Amino acid sequence: MFKEDLNVFVNSSELAVDAILIQEPFMTQIKVLFDKGYQAFSFPAEGRSITARAKTSDLGAIAHGDKLFIDSKTYTVTRIEPVDDGVFTDLILRE
């Protein structure tokens, strides 16, 4: 099996930010690629899509309703989407 160092993708001195994953009663510090991009949908609506991409191995038993604390704000996990081969996971968040 091919082994690569995934930490280069979540390096906080470059693109990643520090986050605290809150899975009551536990809190874990992780690094995520955080995006609060603007998004237009295929139906007549638009809004902000808030996502955080993390190494799946850092997320433990992530569940809907868990929280991420990023840059002095708390976000709730509303959707969990494995990326490609599952090494990374996208968390869709609500502020």
N, CA, C and O atoms as a DFTB+ gen file, in Angstrom:
380 C
 N C O
     1  1       0.837      -1.171       0.000
     2  2       0.000       0.000       0.000
     3  2       0.888       1.242       0.000
     4  3       1.895       1.295       0.705
     5  1       0.512       2.219      -0.781
     6  2       1.249       3.470      -0.885
     7  2       1.055       4.291       0.376
     8  3      -0.076       4.523       0.801
     9  1       2.146       4.728       0.971
    10  2       2.087       5.551       2.184
    11  2       2.618       6.938       1.860
    12  3       3.737       7.081       1.365
    13  1       1.822       7.954       2.137
    14  2       2.300       9.306       1.941
    15  2       2.066      10.112       3.204
    16  3       1.207       9.773       4.018
    17  1       2.829      11.175       3.361
    18  2       2.698      12.040       4.523
    19  2       1.584      13.044       4.264
    20  3       1.772      14.003       3.516
    21  1       0.434      12.829       4.876
    22  2      -0.721      13.704       4.665
    23  2      -0.600      15.020       5.423
    24  3      -1.351      15.960       5.161
    25  1       0.336      15.092       6.358
    26  2       0.473      16.307       7.159
    27  2       0.880      17.514       6.322
    28  3       0.624      18.649       6.723
    29  1       1.507      17.295       5.169
    30  2       1.880      18.432       4.326
    31  2       0.640      19.154       3.798
    32  3       0.710      20.343       3.487
    33  1      -0.483      18.463       3.691
    34  2      -1.707      19.079       3.196
    35  2      -2.419      19.898       4.274
    36  3      -3.171      20.821       3.958
    37  1      -2.191      19.572       5.512
    38  2      -2.842      20.290       6.616
    39  2      -1.797      20.977       7.497
    40  3      -1.852      20.900       8.724
    41  1      -0.867      21.633       6.860
    42  2       0.192      22.355       7.535
    43  2      -0.292      23.770       7.833
    44  3      -0.570      24.531       6.906
    45  1      -0.398      24.135       9.105
    46  2      -0.965      25.440       9.464
    47  2      -0.049      26.606       9.120
    48  3      -0.476      27.758       9.198
    49  1       1.189      26.343       8.743
    50  2       2.043      27.457       8.319
    51  2       1.788      27.780       6.845
    52  3       2.375      28.719       6.308
    53  1       0.931      27.020       6.198
    54  2       0.606      27.288       4.798
    55  2      -0.894      27.512       4.640
    56  3      -1.346      28.651       4.749
    57  1      -1.682      26.465       4.385
    58  2      -3.098      26.629       4.076
    59  2      -4.039      26.275       5.221
    60  3      -5.133      26.832       5.310
    61  1      -3.648      25.388       6.069
    62  2      -4.554      24.880       7.105
    63  2      -4.657      25.843       8.285
    64  3      -3.808      26.711       8.487
    65  1      -5.729      25.658       9.054
    66  2      -5.921      26.430      10.284
    67  2      -6.141      25.451      11.434
    68  3      -6.545      24.305      11.234
    69  1      -5.865      25.932      12.628
    70  2      -6.115      25.125      13.817
    71  2      -7.599      25.150      14.137
    72  3      -8.258      26.182      14.005
    73  1      -8.115      24.012      14.558
    74  2      -9.519      23.897      14.948
    75  2      -9.606      22.996      16.169
    76  3      -8.730      22.166      16.412
    77  1     -10.660      23.171      16.920
    78  2     -10.931      22.268      18.039
    79  2     -12.200      21.498      17.688
    80  3     -13.262      22.085      17.484
    81  1     -12.073      20.186      17.622
    82  2     -13.208      19.306      17.367
    83  2     -13.856      18.990      18.707
    84  3     -13.210      18.459      19.611
    85  1     -15.137      19.320      18.825
    86  2     -15.859      19.109      20.081
    87  2     -16.849      17.965      19.872
    88  3     -17.854      18.097      19.174
    89  1     -16.525      16.846      20.501
    90  2     -17.381      15.659      20.489
    91  2     -17.677      15.365      21.949
    92  3     -16.958      14.609      22.602
    93  1     -18.745      15.972      22.450
    94  2     -19.057      15.924      23.884
    95  2     -18.819      14.543      24.473
    96  3     -19.314      13.563      23.917
    97  1     -18.095      14.421      25.555
    98  2     -17.491      15.464      26.382
    99  2     -16.031      15.740      26.014
   100  3     -15.312      16.360      26.797
   101  1     -15.581      15.293      24.840
   102  2     -14.172      15.397      24.472
   103  2     -13.909      16.554      23.525
   104  3     -14.778      16.954      22.749
   105  1     -12.683      17.092      23.601
   106  2     -12.226      18.125      22.679
   107  2     -10.842      17.708      22.170
   108  3      -9.979      17.289      22.942
   109  1     -10.652      17.836      20.850
   110  2      -9.403      17.447      20.224
   111  2      -8.952      18.549      19.291
   112  3      -9.746      19.059      18.501
   113  1      -7.679      18.924      19.373
   114  2      -7.156      19.927      18.450
   115  2      -6.763      19.226      17.153
   116  3      -6.036      18.233      17.168
   117  1      -7.252      19.755      16.028
   118  2      -6.941      19.210      14.712
   119  2      -6.621      20.369      13.772
   120  3      -6.793      21.535      14.124
   121  1      -6.157      20.034      12.585
   122  2      -5.903      21.026      11.545
   123  2      -6.861      20.756      10.392
   124  3      -7.094      19.606      10.021
   125  1      -7.414      21.830       9.830
   126  2      -8.383      21.699       8.742
   127  2      -8.091      22.720       7.657
   128  3      -7.462      23.749       7.903
   129  1      -8.555      22.423       6.462
   130  2      -8.606      23.395       5.383
   131  2     -10.000      23.986       5.450
   132  3     -10.981      23.293       5.180
   133  1     -10.099      25.249       5.803
   134  2     -11.374      25.888       6.109
   135  2     -11.784      26.803       4.975
   136  3     -10.968      27.572       4.468
   137  1     -13.052      26.725       4.571
   138  2     -13.539      27.540       3.461
   139  2     -14.944      28.044       3.762
   140  3     -15.841      27.264       4.083
   141  1     -15.123      29.355       3.655
   142  2     -16.446      29.970       3.825
   143  2     -16.848      30.598       2.496
   144  3     -17.234      31.766       2.451
   145  1     -16.758      29.833       1.422
   146  2     -16.994      30.357       0.085
   147  2     -18.445      30.648      -0.218
   148  3     -19.358      30.062       0.364
   149  1     -18.632      31.568      -1.143
   150  2     -19.962      31.922      -1.617
   151  2     -20.361      30.916      -2.689
   152  3     -19.521      30.512      -3.493
   153  1     -21.620      30.507      -2.716
   154  2     -22.046      29.466      -3.640
   155  2     -23.414      29.808      -4.218
   156  3     -24.331      30.206      -3.499
   157  1     -23.529      29.641      -5.539
   158  2     -24.820      29.762      -6.210
   159  2     -25.300      28.352      -6.505
   160  3     -24.527      27.524      -6.988
   161  1     -26.542      28.074      -6.227
   162  2     -27.092      26.732      -6.396
   163  2     -27.798      26.617      -7.744
   164  3     -28.021      27.625      -8.414
   165  1     -28.150      25.398      -8.143
   166  2     -28.816      25.180      -9.425
   167  2     -30.264      25.676      -9.403
   168  3     -30.839      25.934     -10.460
   169  1     -30.848      25.809      -8.240
   170  2     -32.178      26.399      -8.120
   171  2     -31.995      27.854      -7.685
   172  3     -30.895      28.220      -7.271
   173  1     -33.019      28.688      -7.760
   174  2     -32.827      30.117      -7.502
   175  2     -32.558      30.433      -6.035
   176  3     -33.436      30.907      -5.313
   177  1     -31.345      30.164      -5.616
   178  2     -30.917      30.491      -4.257
   179  2     -29.401      30.639      -4.266
   180  3     -28.714      30.113      -5.142
   181  1     -28.907      31.348      -3.296
   182  2     -27.470      31.493      -3.155
   183  2     -27.156      31.681      -1.685
   184  3     -28.028      32.026      -0.888
   185  1     -25.922      31.452      -1.341
   186  2     -25.554      31.592       0.050
   187  2     -24.120      31.176       0.284
   188  3     -23.360      30.952      -0.659
   189  1     -23.770      31.078       1.512
   190  2     -22.412      30.739       1.895
   191  2     -22.339      29.246       2.214
   192  3     -23.157      28.710       2.961
   193  1     -21.345      28.598       1.630
   194  2     -21.093      27.197       1.923
   195  2     -19.875      27.136       2.833
   196  3     -18.785      27.553       2.441
   197  1     -20.050      26.627       4.030
   198  2     -18.952      26.581       5.001
   199  2     -18.485      25.132       5.115
   200  3     -19.258      24.254       5.497
   201  1     -17.222      24.889       4.784
   202  2     -16.684      23.534       4.830
   203  2     -15.330      23.507       5.530
   204  3     -14.605      24.501       5.570
   205  1     -15.022      22.360       6.070
   206  2     -13.703      22.101       6.638
   207  2     -13.270      20.722       6.164
   208  3     -13.999      19.747       6.349
   209  1     -12.100      20.632       5.560
   210  2     -11.557      19.341       5.119
   211  2     -10.469      18.931       6.097
   212  3      -9.566      19.710       6.400
   213  1     -10.563      17.701       6.588
   214  2      -9.611      17.203       7.568
   215  2      -9.191      15.786       7.210
   216  3      -9.859      15.097       6.439
   217  1      -8.072      15.367       7.785
   218  2      -7.681      13.963       7.637
   219  2      -8.731      13.122       8.366
   220  3      -9.063      13.398       9.518
   221  1      -9.237      12.122       7.706
   222  2     -10.260      11.259       8.292
   223  2      -9.770      10.656       9.606
   224  3     -10.542      10.509      10.554
   225  1      -8.500      10.312       9.658
   226  2      -7.948       9.699      10.874
   227  2      -7.974      10.644      12.068
   228  3      -7.921      10.186      13.210
   229  1      -8.054      11.953      11.833
   230  2      -8.119      12.923      12.938
   231  2      -9.530      13.088      13.496
   232  3      -9.707      13.655      14.573
   233  1     -10.531      12.596      12.773
   234  2     -11.922      12.883      13.133
   235  2     -12.563      11.860      14.058
   236  3     -13.649      12.105      14.584
   237  1     -11.923      10.731      14.265
   238  2     -12.511       9.718      15.141
   239  2     -13.900       9.330      14.681
   240  3     -14.118       9.126      13.487
   241  1     -14.830       9.226      15.589
   242  2     -16.213       8.845      15.276
   243  2     -17.044      10.106      15.064
   244  3     -18.002      10.355      15.795
   245  1     -16.678      10.889      14.072
   246  2     -17.377      12.154      13.803
   247  2     -18.858      11.883      13.545
   248  3     -19.218      10.881      12.928
   249  1     -19.702      12.782      14.021
   250  2     -21.151      12.596      13.861
   251  2     -21.821      13.946      13.614
   252  3     -21.292      14.999      13.971
   253  1     -22.992      13.886      12.997
   254  2     -23.788      15.099      12.816
   255  2     -24.050      15.714      14.189
   256  3     -24.355      15.008      15.150
   257  1     -23.929      17.022      14.266
   258  2     -24.141      17.706      15.539
   259  2     -22.863      17.966      16.307
   260  3     -22.859      18.798      17.214
   261  1     -21.755      17.269      15.970
   262  2     -20.476      17.604      16.583
   263  2     -20.127      19.027      16.177
   264  3     -20.720      19.569      15.245
   265  1     -19.175      19.632      16.864
   266  2     -18.861      21.027      16.612
   267  2     -17.379      21.219      16.318
   268  3     -16.529      20.454      16.773
   269  1     -17.093      22.271      15.536
   270  2     -15.729      22.714      15.294
   271  2     -15.622      24.154      15.758
   272  3     -16.460      24.990      15.422
   273  1     -14.591      24.436      16.526
   274  2     -14.313      25.793      16.978
   275  2     -13.132      26.296      16.165
   276  3     -12.016      25.792      16.294
   277  1     -13.391      27.311      15.314
   278  2     -12.371      27.830      14.411
   279  2     -12.398      29.350      14.480
   280  3     -13.449      29.968      14.309
   281  1     -11.250      29.941      14.728
   282  2     -11.114      31.395      14.680
   283  2     -12.199      32.108      15.506
   284  3     -12.862      33.025      15.022
   285  1     -12.360      31.673      16.739
   286  2     -13.283      32.281      17.708
   287  2     -14.767      32.080      17.409
   288  3     -15.611      32.747      18.007
   289  1     -15.096      31.165      16.486
   290  2     -16.496      30.867      16.190
   291  2     -16.732      29.371      16.282
   292  3     -15.834      28.567      16.031
   293  1     -17.966      29.008      16.648
   294  2     -18.339      27.600      16.745
   295  2     -19.249      27.243      15.585
   296  3     -20.210      27.956      15.299
   297  1     -18.946      26.139      14.918
   298  2     -19.712      25.650      13.772
   299  2     -20.216      24.243      14.091
   300  3     -19.533      23.468      14.761
   301  1     -21.406      23.924      13.609
   302  2     -22.012      22.613      13.822
   303  2     -21.885      21.785      12.549
   304  3     -22.132      22.287      11.452
   305  1     -21.499      20.517      12.691
   306  2     -21.384      19.605      11.554
   307  2     -22.785      19.190      11.110
   308  3     -23.543      18.608      11.887
   309  1     -23.124      19.493       9.852
   310  2     -24.443      19.124       9.333
   311  2     -24.358      18.018       8.290
   312  3     -25.343      17.323       8.041
   313  1     -23.181      17.848       7.676
   314  2     -23.000      16.791       6.681
   315  2     -21.556      16.308       6.726
   316  3     -20.640      17.086       6.992
   317  1     -21.362      15.022       6.465
   318  2     -20.039      14.404       6.488
   319  2     -19.843      13.711       5.149
   320  3     -20.609      12.813       4.799
   321  1     -18.813      14.122       4.387
   322  2     -18.619      13.592       3.045
   323  2     -17.187      13.094       2.864
   324  3     -16.260      13.904       2.826
   325  1     -16.985      11.783       2.753
   326  2     -15.651      11.279       2.452
   327  2     -15.199      11.800       1.087
   328  3     -16.000      11.912       0.160
   329  1     -13.932      12.111       0.978
   330  2     -13.364      12.620      -0.276
   331  2     -12.608      11.492      -0.961
   332  3     -11.731      10.867      -0.364
   333  1     -12.952      11.239      -2.207
   334  2     -12.277      10.245      -3.054
   335  2     -12.051       8.921      -2.323
   336  3     -13.003       8.179      -2.081
   337  1     -10.796       8.620      -1.968
   338  2     -10.474       7.323      -1.362
   339  2     -10.726       7.283       0.142
   340  3     -10.452       6.268       0.783
   341  1     -11.242       8.370       0.715
   342  2     -11.590       8.381       2.133
   343  2     -10.485       8.831       3.061
   344  3     -10.679       8.834       4.276
   345  1      -9.335       9.210       2.537
   346  2      -8.235       9.660       3.386
   347  2      -8.575      11.015       4.014
   348  3      -8.167      11.307       5.137
   349  1      -9.321      11.831       3.280
   350  2      -9.797      13.114       3.794
   351  2     -11.319      13.073       3.873
   352  3     -11.972      12.294       3.178
   353  1     -11.867      13.921       4.727
   354  2     -13.323      14.047       4.857
   355  2     -13.680      15.525       4.852
   356  3     -13.036      16.342       5.511
   357  1     -14.726      15.851       4.089
   358  2     -15.274      17.205       4.113
   359  2     -16.384      17.264       5.137
   360  3     -17.268      16.407       5.159
   361  1     -16.338      18.262       5.973
   362  2     -17.397      18.512       6.940
   363  2     -18.142      19.755       6.483
   364  3     -17.549      20.825       6.350
   365  1     -19.433      19.617       6.243
   366  2     -20.258      20.749       5.882
   367  2     -20.789      21.320       7.189
   368  3     -21.352      20.597       8.012
   369  1     -20.605      22.620       7.371
   370  2     -20.835      23.256       8.668
   371  2     -21.941      24.306       8.598
   372  3     -22.237      24.864       7.541
   373  1     -22.538      24.551       9.758
   374  2     -23.508      25.639       9.927
   375  2     -23.000      26.522      11.064
   376  3     -22.603      26.029      12.119
   377  1     -23.020      27.810      10.837
   378  2     -22.536      28.745      11.844
   379  2     -23.556      28.956      12.940
   380  3     -23.309      29.718      13.875
